[in-house]
Amino acid sequence: MSFLDTKNLSPSLLSSITALIIATANALLSLLLQLEWYIPLIVFGVTFVIIYWLYLYTLQRFIYRKIKLIYKFIYQTKATKKEEFFYNNILPQKSIEDVSKDVQKWATQKKDEIEMLRANEQFRKEFLMNLAHELRTPIFTVQGYVDTLLGGAIDDPEVNKKFLSNTAKSVERLVRLVDDLGEISKLESGRIPIVQESFVIQDLVKDVYEEMSLRAAERNIHLQFKKGTEKGLEVYADKPKIKQVLVNLVENTLKYGNDNGTVTAGCYVVDDKHIYVEVSDDGPGIGEEHLLRIFERFYRADRSRARTIGGTGLGLAIVKHIVEAHGQTVTVRSKVGVGSSFGFTLEKATE
């Protein structure tokens, strides 16, 4: 019966085998009844033809109709009259094994989609939870100061100006948070076009250093270039957006770096098409368990310290989106007690 165990039996062959078995059984039965010699032959022929066509019709009209419904469900398509004729009369009919493979493939795709949806749902929940946390702090701060002022502190000249100043800072933090969320949304949706031009990346780093010099001086942090990388390298990118990337990275090092520390920028030729830019510090560093998630929105490696330092928690997420909008990659290297290095590639300007 190994012949019947094959997985590639066509409906026609299966109908022939079934009809042959039943017709032979009927013919033998007629022979045992000791009828005329030609009667078993007639019974065999008639039975074979009837069973063959009946079985073939049943397979093709019933089973393949069910298969057709499965395909329509899987691929969610509706064929036109011409396509129906093409599928039914021109294309070779798929075997049950082919159908099984297609269904397994579809099931795997749906499983992957479900897992992705679950991951996205988890990400959405974390995002909303983090957003609520980031909004709650400045809102409660503003509410506390306003309630205190309304409760009579507004008439006390020693505290009213201080409370109003602190309220203004909290409102400013809310504004920055909303602005950063809007920036990320625009980057993700592609509504902000990338307008590329050629410029020297070291000159842009110098501009950022100049803007950050007062903040760096407050903590006695030295801003410098890596030795041997001072020579100007031209890149082809969106200059204002890359400046935003550098501002976020340098600002990050000033927030989390050590007092009396150093921030070092290096620019390197990777190959004929790419320049690598890296901003490093000698601060406390980031634990290895945090590195894979450091570019996620609102993710903080040290939440307790982040609350005292401030910020929206979106700076590195914006960095990642801007760099990826250029078709490039951003990386991070860090070791606790040694420091951190954030780098990204840019397209090299053609001469």
HELIX and SHEET records of a PDB file:
HELIX    1   1 PRO A   11  LEU A   32  1                                  22    
HELIX    2   2 TYR A   38  THR A   58  1                                  21    
HELIX    3   3 LEU A   59  ILE A   63  3                                   5    
HELIX    4   4 TYR A   64  TYR A   75  1                                  12    
HELIX    5   5 LYS A   81  ASN A   89  1                                   9    
HELIX    6   6 ILE A   96  LEU A  150  1                                  55    
HELIX    7   7 ALA A  153  ASP A  155  5                                   3    
HELIX    8   8 ASN A  160  SER A  189  1                                  30    
HELIX    9   9 ILE A  201  GLU A  218  1                                  18    
HELIX   10  10 LYS A  239  TYR A  256  1                                  18    
HELIX   11  11 GLU A  288  ARG A  293  5                                   6    
HELIX   12  12 ARG A  303  ILE A  309  1                                   7    
HELIX   13  13 GLY A  315  ALA A  325  1                                  11    
SHEET    1   A 2 GLU A 197  VAL A 200  0                                        
SHEET    2   A 2 GLU A 234  ALA A 237 -1                                        
SHEET    1   B 5 HIS A 222  PHE A 225  0                                        
SHEET    2   B 5 THR A 262  VAL A 269  1                                        
SHEET    3   B 5 HIS A 274  ASP A 281 -1                                        
SHEET    4   B 5 GLY A 339  GLU A 347 -1                                        
SHEET    5   B 5 VAL A 330  LYS A 335 -1                                        
END                                                                             
